[in-house]
């Protein structure tokens, strides 16, 4: 027969793992994204897509990695990965940009689809993120047109 202490510890560990795998570390809302503008480079016509990231939580959310694809007038032309290199403060909105090294023309319809990984608050969430155990993702789907 097993001692009561190890059984209790096993129950606590199993409960913790189940909670992490089902519900995550906290009640943190993922960031929301909106298209701000799409700028076209005069030199080569490549695009810079400016995105507003909004955090409706009471703690900052570091945005770590964006994986995305870009289509112009319905034709997928680029897939990329980039770090937004931004932390969205609590109850705030910040602007960041993602590049698309494709030649876009003013007025062309643009669509960006992908996801952004972010770090939830708390030391445990950071450890799980850094060890690739749990990396929450927020979907990103933006539509607009190339500016002048």
C-alpha positions as CSV (number, residue, x, y, z in Angstrom):
1,X,0.0,0.0,0.0
2,X,1.3,3.5,-0.9
3,X,1.8,6.1,1.7
4,X,-0.8,9.0,1.8
5,X,1.8,11.8,1.1
6,X,3.0,10.5,-2.3
7,X,-0.7,9.9,-3.4
8,X,-1.6,13.5,-2.4
9,X,1.4,14.9,-4.3
10,X,0.5,12.7,-7.4
11,X,-3.1,14.1,-7.3
12,X,-1.9,17.7,-7.1
13,X,0.5,17.2,-10.0
14,X,-2.1,15.5,-12.2
15,X,-4.6,18.2,-11.4
16,X,-2.2,20.9,-12.3
17,X,-1.2,19.2,-15.6
18,X,-4.9,18.7,-16.5
19,X,-5.7,22.4,-15.7
20,X,-2.8,23.6,-17.9
21,X,-3.7,21.4,-20.8
22,X,-7.4,22.2,-20.8
23,X,-7.7,25.8,-19.6
24,X,-4.3,27.3,-19.7
25,X,-2.5,29.2,-17.0
26,X,-5.0,32.0,-16.5
27,X,-8.0,33.8,-17.7
28,X,-6.0,36.0,-20.0
29,X,-7.7,37.3,-23.1
30,X,-5.6,37.0,-26.3
31,X,-4.6,40.2,-28.0
32,X,-6.8,41.5,-30.8
33,X,-5.5,42.8,-34.2
34,X,-6.7,45.4,-36.6
35,X,-5.2,46.7,-39.9
36,X,-3.9,50.3,-39.5
37,X,-2.5,50.8,-43.0
38,X,-0.3,49.3,-45.7
39,X,2.6,51.4,-47.0
40,X,4.3,50.8,-50.3
41,X,8.0,51.4,-50.7
42,X,8.8,54.0,-53.4
43,X,12.1,52.3,-54.2
44,X,10.9,48.7,-54.9
45,X,7.1,48.6,-54.3
46,X,7.5,46.2,-51.3
47,X,4.9,46.5,-48.5
48,X,5.0,47.3,-44.8
49,X,1.8,46.2,-43.1
50,X,1.0,48.3,-40.0
51,X,-1.1,46.5,-37.4
52,X,-2.7,47.7,-34.2
53,X,-2.5,45.2,-31.3
54,X,-4.9,45.7,-28.4
55,X,-4.6,44.2,-25.0
56,X,-7.8,44.1,-22.9
57,X,-6.0,42.6,-19.8
58,X,-4.7,44.2,-16.7
59,X,-1.1,43.0,-17.4
60,X,1.2,43.5,-20.3
61,X,1.4,40.9,-23.1
62,X,4.7,40.4,-24.9
63,X,4.2,39.5,-28.6
64,X,6.9,37.0,-29.5
65,X,6.4,35.5,-33.0
66,X,4.2,36.1,-36.0
67,X,3.7,33.5,-38.7
68,X,1.6,34.9,-41.6
69,X,0.8,34.8,-45.3
70,X,-0.1,37.7,-47.6
71,X,-2.3,37.7,-50.7
72,X,-2.9,40.5,-53.2
73,X,-6.1,40.5,-55.1
74,X,-6.8,37.0,-53.9
75,X,-3.4,35.5,-55.0
76,X,-1.2,34.2,-52.2
77,X,2.3,35.7,-52.8
78,X,4.2,35.6,-49.6
79,X,4.6,33.5,-46.4
80,X,6.8,34.7,-43.6
81,X,7.7,34.7,-39.9
82,X,8.8,37.6,-37.9
83,X,9.0,38.8,-34.3
84,X,6.7,41.8,-33.7
85,X,9.3,42.9,-31.1
86,X,6.6,44.6,-29.0
87,X,4.9,44.3,-25.6
88,X,1.4,45.5,-25.5
89,X,0.8,47.4,-22.1
90,X,-2.2,46.6,-20.0
91,X,-5.5,48.1,-21.4
92,X,-3.6,49.6,-24.4
93,X,-3.1,49.5,-28.1
94,X,0.3,49.6,-29.9
95,X,1.3,49.7,-33.5
96,X,3.8,47.2,-35.1
97,X,4.6,46.3,-38.7
98,X,5.2,43.1,-40.6
99,X,7.0,43.2,-43.9
100,X,5.9,41.7,-47.2
101,X,8.7,41.8,-49.8
102,X,6.3,41.7,-52.7
103,X,5.5,44.5,-55.2
104,X,2.0,45.9,-54.4
105,X,0.2,48.5,-56.4
106,X,-1.9,51.3,-54.8
107,X,-5.5,50.2,-54.4
108,X,-4.9,46.4,-54.6
109,X,-6.8,44.3,-52.1
110,X,-4.6,42.8,-49.5
111,X,-5.2,40.0,-47.0
112,X,-3.0,38.9,-44.2
113,X,-3.8,35.6,-42.3
114,X,-1.8,33.9,-39.6
115,X,-1.2,33.9,-35.9
116,X,0.9,35.6,-33.2
117,X,2.3,33.9,-30.2
118,X,2.3,35.8,-26.9
119,X,3.4,35.2,-23.4
120,X,0.8,35.2,-20.6
121,X,1.7,36.8,-17.3
122,X,3.3,34.8,-14.5
123,X,6.5,32.9,-13.9
124,X,5.0,29.5,-14.7
125,X,3.6,30.8,-18.0
126,X,7.0,32.1,-18.9
127,X,8.7,28.8,-18.1
128,X,6.1,26.8,-20.1
129,X,6.5,29.3,-23.0
130,X,10.3,29.2,-23.0
131,X,10.3,25.4,-22.8
132,X,7.9,25.1,-25.8
133,X,5.3,23.3,-23.6
134,X,2.6,26.0,-24.0
135,X,2.8,28.9,-26.4
136,X,-0.6,30.6,-26.7
137,X,-1.5,31.9,-30.2
138,X,-3.8,34.7,-31.2
139,X,-5.3,34.5,-34.7
140,X,-4.8,37.4,-37.1
141,X,-6.9,38.0,-40.2
142,X,-6.7,41.4,-41.8
143,X,-8.1,42.8,-45.0
144,X,-7.6,46.2,-46.6
145,X,-5.9,47.8,-49.6
146,X,-2.4,48.9,-50.5
147,X,-2.0,52.7,-49.8
148,X,-0.3,55.2,-52.1
